[in-house]
Amino acid sequence: MKTGKAANRPADAGEPLPPEAVAAILKQGVDSRRAAEGAPAFKPGDRARARFHSPLGATRLPRYARGHVGTVEAYHGWHVLPDANAHGAERAEPLYTVGFLTKDLWDDVPSPRDMVFIDM
């Protein structure tokens, strides 16, 4: 039977937000920016390889980009890493927009100059 509730909810998950609180939180917004903890490793124009890993659980790095090389298009400063934050650990890392040629990601692309941009 489908109830709309998780079948196995972690004991330490806390109480869910009441529906009326969600709209207020979304309206207020949450700032993920954090103070820099060092110099960024890359600058726009640098080539960078996306990490090739298969962590347990969700990750913000799409599987199709893992292990591929792209070009850093922008540096956005330090931000909370959503992958760690989802597990209760607030950890900041540099955030970049990286562009990948679609022909480097997939074999059957209609236009070899098309690109995919990923914030990572």
Secondary structure, 3 states (H helix, E strand, C coil): CCCCCCCCCCHHHCCCCCHHHHHHHHHHCCCCEECCCCCCCCCCCCEEECCCCCCCCCCCCCHHHCCCEEEEEEEEEEEECHHHHCCCCCCEEEEEEEEEEHHHHCCCCCCCCCEEEEEC
